[in-house]
Structure formats: structure tokens, C-alpha cells
């Protein structure tokens, strides 16, 4: 495996271990499965926190009954919790990769461009709740998602060729499509990729590359692009792409890969098909099972059914200690702190004594050790990292369940890290609501074209030069690139 820290586990696998614990909770899977079982695909999407941005009646009126029937069939086979399970994520916290549009299926419509069923992730500024949206993309002229940073389906992240990652009827293909039983068979030297196995200092060398399956997946990719054979690219990292050519003597022989016969110019390389990320890498679930980091019972049921036979014996961890009651040394004795009547209280103290001690603390006196422990739990409990992880992945219900199980449903939050985390999560949900309403379509740097600083006083900050990109307003482009702009002192 690739080089990793002293504990022997790569950071990427540690991230996926946390993702598998918090990102798709069992309650979401159970509710989505129950609603899908009765044919309520929209309710299953709502349970998986996926918004639906189209209406089937409008689709039928515009594209006809044939397209609508195919779309409805795919929606009934869609497993939204499984789709969320397999969505691309980013280091270090495992959040959904922001600003993506991922194609799920194609439909032939009456227009020139085929209709596509896509799933979108919000940009970073609106990713609170980690919600996704299901939409229909009708081609470059479609302005239904003009406020989205990347409304066009991504070439690298696509699932239209990997229906087993969201279609419940094809989920059993996971082991075969990921090459779990295959043997690595790729080797070049001068023409690059020799990927399997560790290589010090080489970022492309990573045990997560599914190189043994690239030829078969490339054949599916090129066939979908209308090319029986040809070259394609694999993204190995930032500014690092491998160009490979798919060859086979005839249709009865297994395809194989080789480096291109001649060096291609960059313009041609950029236009080549890109091997999807789902085909280029081994699924993280398979790596977690082989490393014994996650038992098969904690995976999504459809994933566990396909990959359970590859599971290694999980490492035995320490048995969890009971959290109720807590024990605190107070006045030379061991006292208990537990939930009573919906609040956390010191059960070994008389209620009259507790009210007297609360009054003493309010007047500035020292608190009992039991009361200090209760105050500490309210402000910064030991379960705060678990609450943060759940809120990071949008599981607000799970985070509140942890808080209520620790402090009780009748607790009043006090100032401290726990209250800050919960208030911040609630405030950031407003940003997502504004984004969904299309009220933040303007680029965040648009005000820079009006010479305004961060305080809004109207005076430009010293040495402040806004970044230009394709989403920046035209006024800012003209101002920053104009040759008529004076470069030295004032002119009369």
C-alpha cells in the first residue's frame, strides 16, 4: 500500500471510515427503504435529503410519454440512500464534493440533445445539510440551474455507466465491476503508468487504483462515446494524467491497454474521453473491508450483500463504557450524575441543596464538583466530536439525538463550544435555502468591481486585487485588464 502515517492506516481510509459511520446513518437507510418498498420514490429521496427539481407531468408535456415512462422506471429503481453512499467526497472531513453535476441516465428526446437525469451537489457556500438535488439536464441551453456553478454534467464524475451504484436491481454487479477478484495486469515504463504497489514520492502510486479493470471499463466508456477503440485519459492527480490506448485484435479477444504510438498534443488530450473516477479506483468499501476497518454489518445492506465475502476479521476494540450514570468525586465521596425527568442532575444531592448551591454559584461562590461536571458536560461534552461529525454530514436529527441522550430533552444549552456548533449549523442552513431559491446567483466577487472593501465604506483596500475567473462579472474583467488604466500617478 501507499506510504501512510505510523499507525499503518492511510488518511484517506480513516476519512472513509468516518464517512461510513456518520454520512449515511442507518435511520436514513431504513426510512428510505420503507418508502421505496411502497413505490414512494419521492419520499425515499426526501428521506435521503435529495430534492427533486422536476415534475413528471411537465416532462410528459414537453418530451412525450415514452421519455416519461423510461424516466419513471429509473426513478422507481433509484435507491437514493445508495446514491448518497457512493457520492464523491473530499478530504479531510469527507464532505460531498461541492459544485458537481453527475449524470445518472440518458433519454432520447425529440430534440437534438439527449435528456439526462443528473444529481447535483451545492457549492461550498451552500453545502450546509449536505443536501443534493435530482434534476433533468436538457443541453447547453438549459438555464434551469443557471445559479449552479457547474450545471453541465462532469466528465470525470459520472454514474450513467455505473448504474450499480444507484440502481437497486443492479447493485449485485459491484464486486464484478470493481475487479475485486482480478489480478493487476498493467505495466509500462517509458510510456508511464506502472501504478500498482508503493513507490516513494510518487503521488500516482496508490493501492486504490483499480488498474486491473481499466481495460474493461475503458471499452464501456469508448462504446458509450461512439468509439469502438481509441485513446482515453485517466486522471492520476492534479496536472497528472495518463494517456492510454485501448486495443484488441477482434471482438472475441479481451481488450488490452498500451501507451499511444505517438505523443499527442495537449489540445487532443483535453478532448479525449476521461475514465470515470468510479472505474479508475477501487471502491473504498472494499478497501475498508480488506483492512478490517469496518465490519460488513455496518455497510449499506446492498453493498454488504455484494462485498461481504471480502471482509477481513475486524480489529477488536475496547468495550464501550456505560454513559449513565457518570461518577464524580464530590466531598470525599463518589456521587452519580444521571438523567432524571429529562435533565442531567446530581442524583446523590437533595433538590433543596442543589437549589442552594445554584444560588451560591450565581452570587460568585464556588460550585460543587457535581455541578461543575454538569456544567462542563453542557458546554463541552466528550461527545462533541461525534456531534460535529454528524452536523458536518447534515445529520441534524442524529446530532440532536446524541445531545438529548447526553443532556436530556429538557436541557437548556449554556454558552460554550456545543452551543456554538449547533447555532452555526442552524445559521448555515439559511445559506442553502437562499441558494435553492436562486437568490445568490451573483458571483461573491462582483462587488469588487465597484471598488468596495470588506467593510463596505466604498474605499478599495491596499494591495487588494480580486481573483478573475469565468464567473467574474464583465465590469471587473474590463477594469483589471484594460490597458487604458493609469499605472502610475494621477493624470490631469
VOKOLMAR-939815 format. One line per field, with one value per residue (C-alpha): residue in one letter; x, y, z. Coordinates in steps of 0.2 Angstrom, whole numbers, plus 5000, padded with zeros to 4 digits. Layout:
rest: (a ...)
X: (X ...)
Y: (Y ...)
Z: (Z ...)
% end
This chain:
rest: (x x x x x x x x x x x x x x x x x x x x x x x x x x x x x x x x x x x x x x x x x x x x x x x x x x x x x x x x x x x x x x x x x x x x x x x x x x x x x x x x x x x x x x x x x x x x x x x x x x x x x x x x x x x x x x x x x x x x x x x x x x x x x x x x x x x x x x x x x x x x x x x x x x x x x x x x x x x x x x x x x x x x x x x x x x x x x x x x x x x x x x x x x x x x x x x x x x x x x x x x x x x x x x x x x x x x x x x x x x x x x x x x x x x x x x x x x x x x x x x x x x x x x x x x x x x x x x x x x x x x x x x x x x x x x x x x x x x x x x x x x x x x x x x x x x x x x x x x x x x x x x x x x x x x x x x x x x x x x x x x x x x x x x x x x x x x x x x x x x x x x x x x x x x x x x x x x x x x x x x x x x x x x x x x x x x x x x x x x x x x x x x x x x x x x x x x x x x x x x x x x x x x x x x x x x x x x x x x x x x x x x x x x x x x x x x x x x x x x x x x x x x x x x x x x x x x x x x x x x x x x x x x x x x x x x x x x x x x x x x x x x x x x x x x x x x x)
X: (5000 5005 5015 5005 5007 5014 4998 4998 4982 4981 4972 4961 4954 4952 4942 4931 4929 4922 4911 4904 4900 4891 4887 4873 4865 4855 4839 4841 4843 4828 4816 4821 4820 4802 4796 4804 4796 4778 4783 4786 4802 4799 4798 4813 4823 4816 4822 4840 4840 4838 4827 4818 4819 4807 4789 4784 4769 4779 4791 4777 4770 4787 4796 4782 4775 4790 4803 4792 4789 4808 4811 4798 4805 4823 4816 4807 4823 4833 4840 4844 4852 4864 4867 4872 4883 4893 4894 4912 4919 4934 4947 4949 4932 4923 4910 4902 4912 4904 4898 4896 4883 4884 4874 4864 4855 4852 4835 4832 4820 4813 4827 4844 4852 4848 4839 4849 4845 4858 4861 4869 4879 4878 4894 4904 4895 4878 4883 4875 4865 4874 4858 4858 4846 4839 4836 4835 4848 4842 4858 4870 4855 4846 4846 4835 4851 4860 4864 4873 4892 4894 4877 4885 4887 4905 4916 4926 4912 4898 4887 4877 4890 4889 4871 4875 4880 4862 4851 4845 4842 4860 4868 4875 4886 4898 4910 4912 4913 4926 4938 4938 4944 4955 4974 4983 4990 4996 5015 5023 5040 5044 5025 5021 5009 5017 5004 5001 5012 5020 5033 5041 5037 5026 5008 5001 5006 4991 4984 4967 4969 4959 4971 4966 4949 4954 4953 4935 4929 4938 4929 4912 4917 4923 4907 4896 4906 4903 4921 4925 4943 4955 4964 4957 4964 4965 4967 4980 4981 4982 4991 4994 4985 4989 4985 4981 4975 4963 4967 4960 4963 4944 4928 4932 4948 4949 4954 4971 4979 4995 5003 4999 5011 5015 5014 4998 4996 4988 4973 4969 4972 4960 4947 4949 4936 4940 4939 4926 4933 4921 4930 4948 4948 4944 4928 4933 4921 4931 4947 4939 4933 4950 4959 4947 4942 4923 4913 4901 4886 4890 4890 4874 4864 4866 4885 4887 4877 4890 4906 4904 4914 4930 4929 4943 4942 4939 4951 4944 4942 4938 4921 4911 4909 4891 4887 4873 4877 4893 4903 4911 4921 4912 4916 4926 4913 4909 4892 4882 4876 4862 4846 4831 4815 4823 4838 4855 4856 4866 4855 4865 4861 4845 4835 4835 4853 4856 4845 4855 4871 4865 4861 4878 4886 4876 4882 4900 4904 4912 4902 4901 4911 4895 4888 4905 4904 4886 4891 4906 4895 4883 4897 4909 4904 4915 4903 4906 4917 4903 4890 4902 4904 4885 4882 4896 4887 4870 4863 4855 4842 4857 4866 4851 4848 4866 4864 4847 4854 4868 4859 4841 4827 4823 4841 4845 4861 4874 4887 4901 4908 4892 4880 4892 4892 4873 4870 4882 4874 4857 4863 4872 4856 4849 4863 4857 4839 4845 4855 4840 4829 4842 4845 4864 4867 4879 4897 4904 4917 4905 4906 4925 4921 4913 4929 4922 4931 4926 4919 4908 4915 4917 4937 4947 4959 4978 4985 4968 4966 4951 4954 4947 4938 4925 4911 4918 4907 4912 4914 4928 4936 4937 4944 4958 4963 4961 4977 4970 4970 4984 4998 5007 5002 4987 4984 4977)
Y: (5000 5018 5027 5032 5038 5027 5019 5010 5017 5029 5046 5043 5026 5035 5048 5034 5025 5041 5044 5026 5029 5046 5051 5039 5034 5018 5028 5036 5019 5012 5026 5027 5008 5008 5022 5014 4997 5005 5014 5031 5036 5055 5050 5040 5055 5066 5053 5053 5073 5074 5087 5084 5098 5092 5087 5072 5080 5094 5081 5072 5088 5093 5077 5064 5049 5037 5048 5050 5031 5027 5041 5035 5017 5023 5033 5018 5008 5023 5020 5037 5032 5020 5035 5046 5032 5031 5050 5058 5065 5076 5076 5079 5078 5068 5080 5079 5085 5103 5110 5094 5089 5070 5061 5046 5041 5047 5048 5051 5065 5074 5087 5086 5084 5069 5072 5067 5063 5071 5074 5090 5095 5113 5124 5126 5142 5132 5115 5115 5100 5091 5090 5085 5088 5077 5086 5085 5092 5097 5103 5118 5130 5124 5138 5130 5128 5144 5148 5132 5134 5119 5114 5104 5085 5082 5070 5063 5060 5051 5037 5034 5020 5013 5010 4998 5012 5019 5006 4993 4980 4980 4983 4965 4969 4979 4965 4961 4979 4984 4970 4963 4946 4952 4952 4968 4967 4984 4989 5002 5011 5024 5026 5029 5020 5007 5010 4995 4995 5008 5020 5033 5051 5046 5053 5042 5026 5021 5005 5012 5012 4998 4996 4978 4984 4999 4989 4983 4999 5009 4998 5003 5021 5022 5012 5025 5039 5030 5024 5006 5008 5023 5033 5039 5048 5043 5057 5052 5069 5087 5091 5072 5062 5046 5044 5025 5017 5003 4989 4972 4960 4957 4957 4939 4944 4953 4971 4977 4994 5001 5018 5029 5026 5044 5059 5068 5087 5094 5100 5082 5075 5088 5082 5063 5053 5053 5036 5039 5040 5026 5015 5021 5017 5003 5006 5012 4999 4985 4993 4996 4978 4971 4981 4976 4994 4992 4976 4971 4974 4992 4995 4998 4982 4982 4985 4972 4959 4961 4963 4953 4939 4950 4956 4953 4950 4967 4973 4971 4987 4992 4989 5005 5011 5015 5033 5033 5037 5047 5046 5061 5063 5075 5080 5064 5053 5046 5053 5049 5061 5054 5059 5062 5069 5074 5084 5079 5080 5075 5062 5060 5078 5084 5096 5109 5108 5109 5125 5132 5128 5136 5152 5152 5150 5164 5175 5171 5157 5140 5126 5108 5096 5088 5104 5108 5092 5095 5112 5105 5092 5106 5117 5105 5086 5072 5068 5085 5077 5065 5079 5089 5074 5072 5090 5090 5077 5085 5073 5086 5073 5061 5076 5081 5063 5062 5079 5073 5056 5065 5081 5076 5083 5096 5103 5121 5124 5135 5146 5135 5125 5114 5129 5137 5121 5120 5138 5138 5123 5131 5148 5140 5131 5148 5149 5133 5140 5156 5145 5134 5149 5156 5172 5171 5169 5184 5180 5183 5194 5205 5219 5221 5229 5244 5247 5242 5235 5222 5235 5242 5260 5262 5264 5250 5241 5242 5228 5220 5213 5201 5185 5184 5168 5164 5168 5185 5200 5208 5225 5218 5210 5226 5236 5223 5220 5237 5245 5262 5261 5273 5263 5277 5294 5304 5312 5330)
Z: (5000 4998 5012 5027 5045 5059 5064 5047 5040 5026 5030 5015 5023 5040 5031 5023 5040 5047 5032 5033 5052 5050 5032 5029 5046 5047 5051 5034 5025 5035 5031 5013 5011 5018 5007 4992 4996 4994 4977 4985 4976 4980 4999 4998 4990 5004 5017 5009 5009 4990 4982 4966 4954 4941 4938 4929 4921 4914 4907 4899 4891 4884 4880 4877 4886 4880 4889 4904 4906 4905 4917 4929 4928 4933 4947 4954 4953 4960 4978 4984 5000 4990 4978 4993 4999 4983 4980 4978 4994 4998 5011 5025 5033 5019 5014 4997 4983 4980 4964 4955 4941 4939 4925 4930 4914 4897 4887 4869 4867 4852 4852 4846 4863 4874 4890 4906 4923 4934 4953 4959 4974 4980 4981 4996 5002 5002 5007 5025 5027 5013 5003 4985 4971 4957 4940 4922 4910 4893 4885 4885 4883 4898 4911 4924 4935 4930 4948 4950 4947 4936 4928 4914 4918 4924 4913 4927 4939 4930 4935 4919 4916 4933 4937 4950 4962 4962 4954 4967 4953 4948 4964 4964 4950 4962 4965 4947 4941 4954 4949 4967 4960 4946 4946 4942 4924 4919 4916 4906 4909 4896 4892 4911 4922 4932 4946 4957 4973 4983 4976 4987 4982 4968 4971 4957 4966 4976 4981 4977 4958 4950 4936 4933 4927 4917 4900 4903 4909 4895 4882 4890 4890 4872 4867 4875 4866 4850 4848 4847 4850 4853 4867 4883 4899 4917 4930 4942 4951 4949 4932 4931 4918 4909 4891 4886 4871 4870 4858 4854 4839 4837 4847 4853 4862 4879 4876 4882 4885 4879 4878 4862 4847 4846 4858 4857 4858 4873 4864 4858 4875 4883 4871 4874 4885 4903 4913 4927 4944 4949 4936 4940 4958 4970 4980 4997 5005 4998 5005 5022 5022 5017 5030 5044 5047 5045 5048 5034 5045 5046 5027 5017 5015 4996 4997 5011 5001 4986 4996 5012 5006 5005 5023 5035 5054 5061 5075 5092 5101 5119 5125 5127 5145 5151 5150 5163 5177 5177 5193 5201 5217 5227 5245 5248 5241 5224 5218 5202 5188 5178 5168 5178 5172 5156 5163 5169 5188 5203 5210 5226 5231 5239 5227 5241 5242 5223 5223 5237 5228 5212 5221 5229 5212 5205 5219 5214 5226 5222 5214 5220 5210 5204 5197 5189 5180 5174 5168 5159 5150 5145 5137 5130 5132 5127 5113 5105 5091 5087 5086 5075 5063 5062 5059 5046 5036 5038 5051 5062 5069 5074 5082 5092 5097 5104 5113 5121 5126 5135 5142 5141 5131 5144 5145 5142 5132 5140 5132 5126 5111 5110 5108 5096 5085 5085 5082 5067 5059 5060 5053 5038 5033 5028 5015 5007 5007 4998 4985 4982 4979 4967 4977 4977 4958 4958 4960 4978 4970 4960 4972 4969 4953 4962 4972 4989 5003 5016 5027 5014 5016 4997 4998 4990 5001 4999 4988 4985 4968 4966 4958 4940 4934 4921 4933 4937 4931 4915 4923 4934 4919 4910 4925 4928 4910 4902 4895 4897 4916 4923 4930 4939 4947 4944 4927 4925)
% end
